[in-house]
Amino acid sequence: HWASTDHEENAFSPKQIDKCKLDAENYSVMKRSRVVEVLNLSADLS
């Protein structure tokens, strides 16, 4: 049994796909809140 085959199977397990989705969602949420911070800062400065 090859380790690479195991790895390929694991790479596409539902759990890991969910984690990728979660990471992407967390990232976009983080980016959005970061943009809001920047907008608030520039509003304060003006």
N, C-alpha and C positions, 0 to 999 in steps of 0.2 A: 504493500500500500504506500503510495507516494505522498509525501508531506504536502507537495504543491497542490495535489488534488483536494486534500482536506482543506487547505487554505482557500481554494477557489470556492468550495462549497460554503465555507464559513463566511466568506466575503458577502454572499448574497442571502444570508439567513434573514428571516423577517425581523429578528431582533436588531440586527445591524442596520437594516434599511430604516427601521423606525428611528434608530439613534441618529442616522444621517438626516432624516427629516426633522427630528427635534433640534439637532445642531443648527440646521438651516433656519428654522423658525426662531430659535434663540438669537441667532446672528442678526436676522432682519429686525427683530424687536429691539435688540441692542442698538443697531444702527439708527432706528427710528428715534429712540429716546435720546441718542447722541445728537441727532439733528435738532431735536427740540431744545436740548441744552444750548446748542450753538445759537439758535434763533433767539432764545431768551437772553443770552449774553449780549448779542448784538443789539437787541431791543434796549437792554439796560444801558449800553454804551451811548446810544443815540440820544 
